[in-house]
């Protein structure tokens, strides 16, 4: 039951600016709340108040021994208007990044994590070719502002999730329901990633740095037919896999735009990821178009199947296409009572430790309970409990386990007995 992490393997946490910072900043998720589209009615303007409590959170991270931290900066906060830059916000982020570095925590900065300023949304967002320059201008601003503090970047988080939830299912802002628009968004985001990749490397070279690493955070899941012997189930599984993740993998990795993805402007084929960023949560069992879960499968509090082997299946797939180091840029589970999170973490880290793959980092989603998009405050993924009324932080049992694993360099028999053995999913 015990295992050791491979030499050089690093553990930490991931967050997103909108989900933790708080503030009514004029972005699309503030607007979505005002439209009554958050399931529990919670307001992202509250979130974790991290923007004001960042030093407390940084001290807590350091106290837990976290080695790496994936975080974001809020576009609407830094650029409240297309022609305005808030220098105070930049100074704030620089202070936070500097403090984290002083604590010995290695930084991975995400530029776009689902949230757009309303001024960008009102111009048509990523749907319009002429708007893509705004994202690239913001990318340049971010790197010139923080490039001396941060060497590693995620350009775009989960472009397939953003495209489908916002433009196909219509459950995220702006609430569109168009397959054609979802595909156009995927193509335009791939183009943005490619240009941002080039831009980030160019700017940091001009700064004199040679340690730049850039990728995107790719959401992959396993699509398995509900009945493998059923031809229709197998066909639907292949189609869902192709449209949800197969198309964009090659576009983001290699600038290979396959029909029906059409690049908004010419791009040169090449390799546009310095590492593989993989966000993995679950498996979908397929009998038709849409999500499905095996009745007998272990599930989290949102009904997602818990399937650790899927992480390795997805990582192996990406590595077969691009031979780069692998960062698990998100992995975690909704467990509101913290009843099985230790087992979840243990099982996913165990399959990583046993796999013949160059997995170098694991970012647990997430650090603190936070504003979980349309679920609001009702879905708790954190290693740290947040009382949203008082903003009191309390390290959960799973957080203690995570910290103990970092200190031990793996899972000892004692840690397994103390934290994992008695936990079950159902």
TIFI-635328 format. One line per 4 residues: number of its first residue (from 0); for each residue x, z, y of N, C-alpha, C. Coordinates in steps of 0.2 Angstrom, whole numbers, plus 5000, padded with zeros to 4 digits. Layout:
% TIFI-635328
NUM> X Z Y X Z Y X Z Y; ... $
% end
This chain:
% TIFI-635328
0> 5004 5000 4994 5000 5000 5000 5004 5000 5006; 5011 5002 5006 5015 5002 5012 5018 4995 5013; 5021 4994 5019 5024 4988 5020 5028 4989 5026; 5034 4985 5027 5038 4985 5033 5037 4978 5037 $
4> 5037 4979 5043 5037 4973 5048 5044 4969 5047; 5044 4963 5048 5050 4959 5047 5054 4960 5054; 5061 4959 5053 5065 4961 5059 5063 4957 5065; 5063 4960 5071 5061 4957 5077 5054 4956 5078 $
8> 5049 4958 5073 5042 4958 5074 5040 4963 5080; 5036 4961 5084 5034 4965 5090 5026 4966 5090; 5024 4972 5092 5017 4973 5092 5015 4976 5099; 5009 4973 5101 5006 4976 5108 4999 4974 5108 $
12> 4996 4973 5114 4989 4972 5115 4988 4966 5120; 4982 4964 5120 4980 4959 5125 4974 4961 5129; 4974 4958 5135 4968 4960 5139 4966 4953 5143; 4961 4953 5147 4959 4948 5152 4957 4951 5158 $
16> 4959 4948 5164 4958 4951 5170 4951 4952 5171; 4946 4948 5170 4939 4949 5172 4936 4955 5168; 4939 4955 5162 4936 4960 5157 4938 4968 5159; 4944 4968 5162 4946 4975 5164 4946 4977 5171 $
20> 4947 4972 5176 4949 4974 5182 4943 4977 5187; 4938 4974 5186 4932 4976 5190 4932 4973 5197; 4927 4973 5201 4927 4970 5207 4922 4964 5207; 4918 4964 5213 4914 4958 5214 4917 4953 5218 $
24> 4920 4948 5215 4925 4944 5218 4923 4937 5219; 4917 4935 5218 4915 4929 5219 4917 4924 5213; 4916 4926 5207 4918 4921 5202 4912 4920 5197; 4912 4916 5192 4906 4914 5189 4903 4919 5184 $
28> 4907 4924 5182 4904 4930 5178 4901 4935 5183; 4903 4936 5189 4899 4940 5193 4892 4937 5195; 4892 4930 5195 4886 4926 5196 4882 4927 5190; 4885 4926 5184 4881 4926 5178 4877 4933 5177 $
32> 4881 4938 5179 4877 4945 5179 4871 4945 5184; 4872 4942 5190 4867 4942 5194 4861 4938 5192; 4862 4933 5188 4857 4929 5185 4853 4933 5179; 4856 4939 5177 4853 4943 5172 4855 4940 5165 $
36> 4861 4937 5164 4863 4934 5158 4867 4938 5153; 4868 4945 5155 4873 4949 5151 4868 4953 5147; 4869 4953 5141 4864 4956 5136 4862 4963 5137; 4867 4968 5139 4865 4975 5140 4864 4976 5148 $
40> 4865 4971 5152 4864 4972 5159 4870 4975 5163; 4875 4975 5159 4881 4978 5163 4885 4974 5167; 4888 4976 5172 4891 4973 5178 4898 4972 5177; 4901 4966 5177 4908 4965 5177 4912 4968 5183 $
44> 4908 4969 5188 4911 4972 5194 4913 4980 5193; 4911 4983 5187 4913 4989 5185 4919 4989 5180; 4918 4985 5175 4923 4985 5169 4926 4991 5168; 4933 4991 5168 4937 4997 5167 4940 4999 5174 $
48> 4939 4996 5179 4942 4998 5185 4950 4998 5185; 4952 4993 5181 4959 4993 5180 4963 4991 5186; 4960 4987 5190 4964 4985 5196 4966 4991 5200; 4962 4997 5200 4964 5003 5203 4967 5008 5199 $
52> 4967 5007 5193 4969 5012 5188 4975 5009 5184; 4978 5004 5186 4983 5000 5182 4989 5005 5180; 4991 5009 5185 4997 5013 5183 4995 5018 5177; 4989 5021 5178 4987 5025 5172 4987 5021 5165 $
56> 4985 5015 5166 4984 5011 5159 4992 5009 5157; 4996 5008 5162 5003 5006 5160 5006 5012 5157; 5005 5018 5160 5008 5024 5157 5006 5025 5150; 4999 5024 5149 4996 5025 5142 4999 5020 5137 $
60> 5000 5014 5139 5003 5009 5135 5010 5011 5133; 5014 5013 5138 5021 5015 5137 5021 5021 5132; 5016 5026 5133 5016 5032 5129 5014 5030 5122; 5011 5025 5120 5009 5022 5114 5015 5018 5111 $
64> 5020 5017 5114 5025 5013 5112 5024 5006 5112; 5019 5003 5115 5018 4996 5115 5024 4992 5117; 5025 4987 5114 5031 4983 5115 5030 4976 5119; 5024 4974 5118 5022 4967 5122 5015 4968 5125 $
68> 5014 4964 5130 5007 4965 5133 5005 4958 5136; 5000 4955 5133 4997 4949 5136 4991 4951 5141; 4992 4948 5147 4987 4950 5152 4986 4944 5156; 4981 4944 5161 4979 4939 5165 4979 4941 5173 $
72> 4979 4936 5177 4978 4937 5184 4971 4933 5186; 4968 4936 5191 4961 4934 5192 4962 4928 5198; 4960 4922 5196 4960 4917 5200 4956 4918 5207; 4950 4920 5206 4945 4921 5212 4948 4927 5216 $
76> 4952 4931 5214 4955 4937 5218 4961 4934 5222; 4965 4930 5219 4971 4927 5222 4969 4922 5227; 4964 4918 5225 4962 4912 5229 4954 4913 5230; 4952 4917 5235 4945 4918 5236 4942 4912 5240 $
80> 4946 4907 5242 4943 4900 5244 4949 4895 5243; 4947 4889 5242 4951 4884 5240 4958 4883 5245; 4957 4885 5251 4963 4885 5255 4965 4891 5258; 4964 4897 5254 4966 4903 5256 4969 4907 5250 $
84> 4975 4910 5251 4979 4914 5246 4979 4921 5249; 4977 4926 5244 4977 4933 5246 4983 4936 5244; 4988 4937 5249 4995 4939 5248 4995 4946 5246; 4990 4950 5248 4989 4957 5245 4988 4958 5238 $
88> 4984 4953 5235 4983 4953 5228 4989 4951 5224; 4993 4946 5227 4999 4944 5224 5004 4950 5224; 5004 4954 5230 5009 4960 5230 5007 4965 5225; 5000 4966 5224 4997 4970 5219 5000 4969 5212 $
92> 4999 4962 5210 5001 4960 5204 5008 4961 5203; 5012 4959 5208 5019 4960 5207 5021 4967 5206; 5018 4972 5209 5020 4979 5208 5018 4981 5201; 5012 4979 5198 5010 4980 5192 5015 4978 5186 $
96> 5017 4971 5187 5021 4968 5183 5028 4971 5183; 5031 4973 5188 5037 4976 5189 5037 4983 5185; 5032 4987 5186 5031 4993 5183 5031 4993 5176; 5027 4988 5173 5027 4987 5166 5034 4985 5163 $
100> 5037 4981 5167 5044 4979 5164 5049 4985 5165; 5048 4989 5170 5052 4995 5170 5051 5000 5164; 5045 4999 5161 5043 5003 5155 5045 5000 5149; 5048 4994 5149 5051 4991 5143 5046 4987 5140 $
104> 5041 4985 5143 5035 4981 5140 5036 4973 5142; 5037 4969 5137 5038 4962 5138 5031 4959 5139; 5031 4954 5144 5025 4952 5147 5023 4944 5145; 5017 4943 5144 5014 4936 5142 5008 4935 5147 $
108> 5009 4931 5152 5004 4930 5157 4999 4924 5155; 4993 4925 5155 4988 4920 5154 4985 4918 5161; 4985 4911 5162 4983 4909 5169 4976 4908 5169; 4972 4905 5164 4965 4904 5164 4962 4907 5158 $
112> 4958 4912 5159 4954 4916 5153 4947 4916 5155; 4944 4910 5154 4936 4909 5155 4933 4909 5162; 4937 4912 5167 4934 4914 5173 4936 4909 5178; 4931 4906 5182 4932 4902 5188 4930 4905 5194 $
116> 4933 4904 5200 4930 4906 5206 4924 4901 5207; 4919 4904 5211 4913 4901 5212 4914 4894 5216; 4918 4895 5221 4920 4889 5225 4922 4883 5220; 4925 4884 5215 4927 4879 5210 4922 4877 5206 $
120> 4917 4882 5203 4911 4880 5200 4907 4876 5204; 4906 4877 5210 4901 4874 5214 4903 4866 5215; 4910 4865 5215 4913 4858 5215 4912 4855 5208; 4910 4858 5203 4909 4855 5197 4914 4857 5192 $
124> 4919 4862 5194 4923 4865 5189 4928 4859 5185; 4929 4861 5179 4933 4856 5175 4930 4850 5173; 4924 4849 5174 4921 4843 5173 4923 4837 5177; 4925 4838 5183 4927 4833 5187 4934 4832 5188 $
128> 4937 4826 5187 4944 4824 5187 4947 4826 5193; 4944 4825 5199 4947 4827 5205 4948 4834 5206; 4944 4839 5202 4945 4846 5203 4951 4849 5199; 4954 4845 5194 4959 4848 5190 4965 4850 5194 $
132> 4966 4846 5200 4972 4848 5204 4971 4856 5207; 4965 4858 5207 4965 4865 5209 4968 4870 5204; 4967 4869 5198 4970 4873 5193 4977 4872 5193; 4980 4866 5194 4987 4865 5194 4990 4868 5200 $
136> 4987 4868 5205 4989 4871 5211 4989 4879 5210; 4984 4881 5207 4984 4889 5205 4990 4890 5201; 4991 4886 5196 4997 4887 5191 5003 4887 5195; 5004 4883 5199 5011 4883 5203 5011 4889 5207 $
140> 5006 4891 5210 5006 4897 5214 5008 4903 5210; 5005 4904 5204 5006 4909 5200 5014 4909 5198; 5016 4904 5196 5023 4904 5193 5028 4905 5199; 5027 4902 5205 5031 4903 5211 5031 4911 5213 $
144> 5025 4914 5212 5024 4921 5214 5027 4926 5209; 5027 4924 5203 5028 4929 5197 5034 4927 5193; 5036 4921 5194 5041 4918 5189 5048 4922 5188; 5049 4926 5193 5055 4930 5192 5054 4936 5188 $
148> 5048 4937 5187 5046 4943 5183 5043 4941 5176; 5041 4935 5175 5037 4933 5169 5040 4927 5167; 5043 4927 5160 5046 4921 5157 5041 4917 5153; 5036 4920 5150 5031 4917 5145 5024 4917 5148 $
152> 5021 4911 5146 5014 4910 5149 5010 4907 5144; 5003 4909 5144 4998 4905 5141 4994 4901 5147; 4994 4895 5146 4990 4891 5151 4983 4892 5151; 4980 4891 5145 4972 4892 5145 4971 4895 5138 $
156> 4966 4900 5139 4964 4904 5133 4958 4901 5130; 4958 4899 5123 4952 4897 5119 4948 4891 5123; 4951 4886 5124 4948 4880 5127 4942 4878 5123; 4942 4878 5116 4936 4876 5113 4930 4881 5113 $
160> 4932 4888 5114 4927 4893 5115 4923 4892 5122; 4928 4891 5127 4925 4890 5133 4921 4884 5134; 4923 4878 5131 4919 4872 5131 4912 4873 5128; 4912 4876 5122 4906 4876 5118 4901 4881 5121 $
164> 4904 4887 5122 4899 4892 5125 4896 4890 5132; 4900 4887 5136 4898 4886 5143 4895 4879 5143; 4896 4874 5139 4894 4867 5140 4890 4864 5134; 4890 4868 5128 4886 4866 5123 4880 4870 5121 $
168> 4882 4877 5120 4877 4882 5118 4873 4884 5125; 4877 4884 5130 4874 4886 5137 4873 4894 5137; 4877 4898 5134 4876 4905 5134 4881 4908 5139; 4886 4904 5141 4891 4906 5146 4890 4902 5153 $
172> 4892 4904 5158 4891 4900 5164 4896 4894 5163; 4893 4888 5166 4887 4887 5170 4880 4886 5166; 4880 4887 5159 4874 4887 5156 4872 4880 5154; 4877 4875 5153 4875 4868 5152 4874 4867 5144 $
176> 4870 4862 5142 4869 4861 5135 4870 4854 5134; 4876 4851 5133 4877 4844 5133 4884 4844 5128; 4883 4840 5123 4889 4839 5118 4894 4835 5122; 4892 4830 5125 4896 4825 5129 4900 4829 5134 $
180> 4897 4834 5138 4901 4838 5143 4906 4842 5140; 4904 4845 5134 4908 4850 5131 4915 4846 5128; 4914 4840 5126 4920 4836 5124 4924 4834 5130; 4921 4832 5136 4924 4831 5142 4928 4837 5144 $
184> 4925 4843 5144 4929 4849 5146 4935 4850 5142; 4934 4849 5135 4940 4850 5130 4946 4845 5132; 4944 4839 5134 4949 4834 5136 4952 4835 5142; 4948 4837 5147 4951 4839 5154 4955 4845 5153 $
188> 4954 4850 5149 4958 4856 5148 4964 4855 5145; 4964 4850 5140 4970 4848 5137 4975 4845 5142; 4972 4840 5146 4976 4837 5151 4979 4843 5156; 4975 4847 5158 4978 4853 5162 4983 4857 5159 $
192> 4983 4858 5152 4988 4862 5149 4994 4858 5149; 4994 4851 5147 5000 4847 5147 5004 4847 5154; 5000 4846 5159 5003 4846 5166 5005 4853 5168; 5002 4858 5166 5004 4865 5168 5010 4866 5164 $
196> 5011 4864 5158 5017 4865 5154 5023 4862 5157; 5022 4856 5159 5028 4853 5163 5029 4856 5169; 5024 4858 5173 5025 4862 5179 5028 4868 5179; 5026 4872 5174 5029 4879 5173 5037 4878 5172 $
200> 5038 4874 5167 5045 4873 5165 5049 4870 5171; 5047 4866 5175 5050 4863 5181 5051 4868 5186; 5046 4872 5188 5047 4878 5193 5052 4883 5191; 5052 4885 5185 5057 4890 5183 5064 4887 5182 $
204> 5065 4881 5180 5071 4878 5180 5074 4878 5187; 5070 4876 5192 5072 4876 5199 5074 4884 5201; 5071 4889 5198 5073 4896 5200 5079 4898 5196; 5081 4894 5192 5088 4895 5188 5087 4899 5181 $
208> 5081 4898 5179 5079 4902 5172 5079 4897 5166; 5081 4899 5161 5081 4895 5155 5078 4898 5149; 5074 4903 5150 5070 4907 5145 5063 4906 5145; 5061 4900 5148 5053 4899 5149 5050 4897 5142 $
212> 5044 4900 5141 5040 4898 5135 5033 4898 5137; 5030 4892 5135 5023 4890 5137 5019 4888 5131; 5013 4890 5131 5009 4888 5125 5001 4889 5128; 4997 4888 5123 4990 4890 5125 4987 4894 5119 $
216> 4982 4898 5120 4979 4903 5115 4974 4899 5112; 4975 4897 5105 4970 4893 5102 4966 4897 5097; 4959 4897 5098 4955 4900 5094 4954 4896 5088; 4956 4899 5082 4954 4896 5076 4950 4900 5071 $
220> 4946 4897 5068 4942 4901 5062 4942 4897 5056; 4941 4900 5050 4940 4896 5044 4933 4894 5044; 4932 4887 5042 4925 4885 5041 4925 4883 5033; 4922 4887 5029 4921 4886 5022 4914 4884 5020 $
224> 4913 4879 5016 4906 4878 5014 4903 4884 5010; 4897 4885 5012 4893 4891 5008 4893 4890 5001; 4892 4884 4999 4893 4882 4991 4898 4876 4991; 4904 4877 4989 4909 4872 4988 4907 4866 4984 $
228> 4902 4867 4980 4900 4861 4976 4895 4857 4979; 4892 4859 4985 4887 4856 4988 4890 4851 4993; 4889 4844 4992 4892 4839 4997 4890 4840 5004; 4884 4842 5005 4882 4842 5012 4885 4848 5015 $
232> 4886 4854 5012 4890 4859 5015 4897 4858 5016; 4900 4854 5012 4907 4852 5013 4908 4848 5019; 4903 4843 5020 4903 4838 5025 4902 4842 5032; 4897 4846 5032 4896 4850 5038 4902 4854 5040 $
236> 4905 4857 5035 4911 4862 5036 4917 4857 5040; 4918 4851 5037 4923 4847 5040 4921 4845 5047; 4915 4843 5048 4913 4841 5055 4914 4846 5060; 4912 4852 5058 4912 4858 5063 4920 4859 5064 $
240> 4924 4859 5059 4931 4861 5060 4934 4855 5064; 4932 4849 5063 4935 4844 5067 4933 4844 5074; 4927 4845 5076 4925 4845 5083 4926 4851 5087; 4926 4857 5083 4927 4863 5086 4935 4865 5087 $
244> 4939 4863 5083 4946 4864 5083 4951 4859 5082; 4949 4854 5077 4954 4849 5075 4956 4845 5081; 4951 4842 5085 4952 4838 5090 4957 4840 5095; 4956 4847 5097 4960 4849 5103 4967 4852 5101 $
248> 4967 4853 5094 4974 4855 5092 4979 4850 5093; 4978 4844 5091 4983 4838 5093 4983 4836 5100; 4978 4837 5104 4978 4835 5111 4982 4840 5114; 4982 4847 5113 4986 4852 5116 4993 4852 5114 $
252> 4994 4851 5107 5001 4851 5104 5005 4845 5107; 5002 4839 5106 5005 4833 5106 5003 4828 5111; 4998 4829 5115 4995 4825 5120 4992 4819 5116; 4989 4820 5110 4986 4815 5106 4979 4816 5107 $
256> 4976 4811 5111 4968 4812 5112 4965 4807 5107; 4961 4810 5102 4958 4805 5098 4950 4805 5099; 4947 4799 5098 4940 4799 5100 4936 4804 5096; 4932 4807 5100 4929 4805 5107 4932 4809 5113 $
260> 4938 4812 5112 4942 4815 5118 4945 4809 5121; 4944 4809 5128 4947 4804 5132 4951 4808 5138; 4958 4807 5138 4962 4810 5143 4959 4807 5150; 4959 4812 5155 4957 4809 5162 4962 4805 5166 $
264> 4968 4806 5163 4974 4802 5166 4979 4801 5161; 4983 4796 5161 4988 4795 5156 4993 4801 5156; 4995 4802 5149 5000 4807 5148 5004 4805 5142; 5011 4807 5143 5015 4804 5138 5015 4809 5131 $
268> 5015 4806 5125 5015 4810 5119 5021 4814 5119; 5021 4819 5116 5027 4824 5116 5025 4830 5112; 5029 4836 5113 5027 4842 5111 5026 4847 5117; 5020 4850 5118 5019 4854 5124 5017 4861 5122 $
272> 5020 4864 5117 5019 4871 5116 5026 4874 5113; 5029 4879 5116 5035 4882 5114 5034 4887 5109; 5028 4889 5108 5026 4894 5102 5019 4892 5100; 5017 4894 5095 5010 4894 5093 5006 4900 5094 $
276> 5001 4899 5099 4997 4905 5101 4990 4905 5097; 4989 4910 5092 4983 4909 5088 4979 4916 5089; 4973 4914 5091 4968 4920 5091 4963 4919 5085; 4963 4924 5081 4959 4924 5075 4955 4930 5074 $
280> 4949 4929 5072 4944 4934 5071 4940 4934 5065; 4938 4928 5063 4933 4928 5057 4933 4921 5054; 4929 4921 5049 4927 4915 5045 4920 4913 5046; 4918 4907 5046 4911 4904 5046 4910 4901 5039 $
284> 4904 4903 5036 4902 4899 5030 4897 4894 5032; 4897 4888 5030 4893 4883 5033 4889 4880 5028; 4882 4879 5030 4877 4876 5026 4874 4870 5030; 4875 4871 5037 4872 4867 5042 4876 4867 5048 $
288> 4874 4864 5053 4878 4865 5060 4876 4872 5063; 4881 4876 5064 4880 4882 5067 4884 4888 5063; 4884 4894 5065 4888 4899 5062 4884 4902 5056; 4887 4904 5051 4884 4907 5045 4889 4912 5042 $
292> 4887 4917 5039 4891 4923 5036 4888 4924 5029; 4893 4925 5024 4890 4926 5017 4887 4933 5017; 4881 4934 5014 4877 4940 5014 4881 4946 5011; 4886 4945 5006 4890 4950 5003 4896 4952 5007 $
296> 4898 4948 5012 4904 4949 5015 4904 4955 5020; 4910 4958 5020 4911 4964 5025 4910 4961 5032; 4907 4965 5036 4906 4962 5043 4907 4968 5048; 4909 4966 5054 4910 4970 5060 4903 4972 5063 $
300> 4903 4975 5069 4897 4977 5072 4893 4971 5076; 4897 4966 5076 4893 4960 5079 4891 4955 5073; 4892 4957 5067 4890 4953 5062 4895 4948 5060; 4901 4948 5062 4907 4943 5060 4910 4945 5054 $
304> 4911 4941 5049 4914 4942 5043 4922 4944 5044; 4924 4949 5041 4930 4952 5041 4934 4949 5035; 4939 4944 5036 4942 4940 5031 4949 4939 5033; 4953 4944 5032 4961 4944 5034 4964 4938 5031 $
308> 4963 4935 5025 4966 4930 5023 4966 4924 5027; 4960 4923 5031 4959 4918 5035 4964 4917 5041; 4967 4923 5043 4972 4923 5048 4978 4918 5045; 4980 4919 5039 4986 4916 5036 4984 4909 5035 $
312> 4978 4907 5033 4976 4900 5032 4976 4897 5039; 4974 4900 5044 4974 4896 5051 4981 4896 5053; 4985 4901 5052 4992 4900 5055 4996 4895 5051; 4995 4895 5044 4998 4890 5040 4997 4883 5042 $
316> 4990 4882 5044 4988 4875 5046 4992 4873 5052; 4992 4878 5057 4995 4876 5064 5003 4875 5063; 5006 4879 5059 5013 4878 5058 5015 4872 5054; 5010 4869 5050 5011 4863 5046 5012 4857 5051 $
320> 5008 4858 5057 5008 4853 5062 5014 4853 5067; 5016 4860 5069 5021 4861 5074 5025 4867 5072; 5031 4865 5070 5036 4871 5068 5039 4875 5074; 5035 4880 5076 5037 4884 5081 5035 4891 5079 $
324> 5038 4896 5083 5037 4903 5081 5029 4904 5083; 5026 4909 5079 5019 4910 5079 5018 4917 5083; 5014 4917 5088 5012 4923 5091 5004 4924 5089; 5002 4929 5086 4995 4931 5085 4993 4934 5092 $
328> 4990 4929 5096 4989 4931 5103 4982 4935 5104; 4978 4935 5099 4972 4940 5099 4970 4941 5091; 4969 4947 5090 4966 4949 5083 4963 4956 5084; 4957 4957 5082 4954 4963 5083 4947 4963 5080 $
332> 4943 4968 5081 4936 4969 5079 4932 4973 5083; 4925 4972 5083 4921 4976 5086 4919 4981 5081; 4921 4987 5083 4919 4993 5079 4918 4999 5083; 4911 5000 5085 4909 5004 5090 4911 5011 5089 $
336> 4911 5013 5083 4912 5020 5081 4919 5021 5079; 4924 5016 5079 4931 5016 5077 4931 5019 5069; 4926 5016 5065 4926 5019 5059 4930 5015 5054; 4931 5008 5055 4935 5004 5050 4941 5000 5054 $
340> 4942 5002 5060 4947 4998 5064 4954 4999 5061; 4956 5005 5058 4962 5006 5055 4963 5001 5049; 4958 5001 5045 4958 4996 5039 4959 4989 5041; 4955 4987 5046 4955 4980 5049 4962 4978 5051 $
344> 4965 4983 5055 4972 4981 5058 4977 4981 5052; 4977 4986 5047 4981 4986 5042 4981 4980 5037; 4975 4978 5036 4974 4972 5031 4977 4966 5035; 4976 4965 5041 4978 4959 5044 4986 4959 5045 $
348> 4988 4965 5047 4996 4965 5047 4999 4965 5041; 4996 4967 5035 4999 4966 5029 4999 4959 5027; 4994 4955 5028 4995 4948 5026 5000 4944 5030; 5001 4947 5036 5006 4944 5040 5013 4946 5037 $
352> 5014 4952 5035 5020 4954 5033 5022 4951 5026; 5017 4949 5022 5018 4945 5016 5019 4938 5016; 5017 4935 5022 5017 4928 5023 5024 4925 5024; 5025 4919 5021 5031 4916 5023 5031 4911 5029 $
356> 5029 4914 5034 5028 4911 5041 5032 4915 5046; 5034 4911 5052 5038 4914 5057 5034 4918 5062; 5030 4923 5060 5025 4926 5064 5029 4932 5068; 5030 4931 5074 5035 4935 5078 5031 4941 5082 $
360> 5025 4940 5084 5021 4945 5088 5014 4945 5086; 5011 4951 5087 5004 4953 5086 5002 4956 5092; 4997 4953 5095 4993 4956 5101 4986 4958 5099; 4985 4965 5098 4979 4967 5096 4974 4966 5102 $
364> 4968 4964 5100 4962 4963 5105 4958 4969 5104; 4957 4974 5108 4961 4974 5115 4964 4981 5116; 4966 4982 5122 4969 4988 5123 4964 4994 5124; 4960 4993 5130 4954 4997 5131 4948 4994 5129 $
368> 4943 4998 5127 4936 4995 5128 4935 4992 5134; 4931 4986 5134 4931 4982 5141 4924 4979 5141; 4923 4975 5147 4917 4970 5148 4918 4964 5143; 4914 4964 5138 4915 4959 5133 4910 4953 5134 $
372> 4911 4950 5139 4907 4944 5141 4900 4945 5141; 4896 4941 5137 4889 4942 5137 4887 4948 5133; 4891 4951 5129 4889 4957 5126 4890 4963 5131; 4893 4962 5137 4894 4967 5141 4898 4973 5139 $
376> 4895 4979 5140 4899 4985 5138 4897 4988 5131; 4893 4984 5128 4890 4986 5121 4894 4985 5115; 4899 4981 5116 4904 4979 5110 4911 4982 5112; 4913 4986 5108 4919 4990 5109 4925 4987 5104 $
380> 4930 4984 5107 4936 4982 5103 4942 4986 5104; 4942 4991 5108 4948 4994 5111 4951 4999 5106; 4958 5000 5107 4962 5005 5104 4961 5011 5108; 4958 5011 5114 4957 5016 5118 4950 5016 5120 $
384> 4947 5022 5120 4940 5023 5122 4939 5023 5129; 4934 5020 5132 4933 5021 5139 4926 5023 5140; 4925 5029 5144 4919 5031 5146 4917 5028 5152; 4913 5023 5152 4912 5018 5158 4909 5022 5164 $
388> 4906 5028 5163 4903 5032 5169 4908 5035 5172; 4913 5038 5169 4919 5042 5172 4925 5038 5172; 4926 5033 5168 4932 5029 5167 4937 5033 5164; 4935 5038 5160 4940 5042 5156 4943 5038 5150 $
392> 4949 5038 5149 4952 5034 5144 4954 5040 5138; 4953 5038 5132 4955 5042 5127 4957 5038 5121; 4963 5039 5119 4966 5035 5113 4962 5037 5107; 4959 5031 5104 4956 5032 5097 4960 5033 5092 $
396> 4957 5035 5086 4961 5036 5080 4965 5030 5078; 4962 5024 5079 4965 5017 5078 4971 5016 5082; 4970 5019 5089 4976 5018 5093 4982 5023 5091; 4980 5029 5088 4986 5033 5086 4989 5030 5080 $
400> 4985 5026 5076 4988 5023 5070 4992 5017 5072; 4990 5013 5077 4994 5008 5080 5001 5010 5083; 5000 5016 5086 5007 5018 5089 5011 5021 5084; 5008 5024 5078 5012 5026 5073 5016 5021 5069 $
404> 5012 5015 5068 5015 5009 5065 5021 5007 5069; 5020 5006 5075 5026 5004 5079 5032 5008 5078; 5031 5015 5079 5036 5019 5078 5040 5019 5071; 5035 5018 5066 5038 5018 5059 5041 5011 5057 $
408> 5039 5006 5061 5041 4999 5059 5037 4996 5053; 5031 4999 5052 5027 4996 5047 5022 5002 5045; 5019 5001 5039 5015 5006 5036 5018 5010 5031; 5019 5016 5031 5022 5021 5026 5016 5023 5022 $
412> 5018 5025 5016 5012 5028 5011 5009 5034 5015; 5012 5038 5019 5009 5043 5023 5004 5041 5028; 5006 5035 5031 5001 5032 5036 4995 5029 5033; 4996 5026 5027 4990 5023 5024 4986 5029 5022 $
416> 4988 5034 5019 4984 5040 5017 4980 5043 5023; 4984 5044 5028 4981 5047 5034 4976 5043 5038; 4977 5036 5038 4973 5032 5043 4968 5027 5039; 4970 5025 5033 4967 5019 5031 4963 5020 5024 $
420> 4966 5024 5020 4963 5025 5013 4956 5026 5013; 4953 5030 5017 4946 5032 5017 4941 5028 5020; 4944 5023 5024 4940 5019 5028 4937 5013 5024; 4930 5011 5025 4927 5006 5022 4923 5002 5027 $
424> 4921 4996 5026 4918 4992 5030 4910 4992 5030; 4908 4994 5024 4900 4994 5023 4898 5001 5021 $
% end
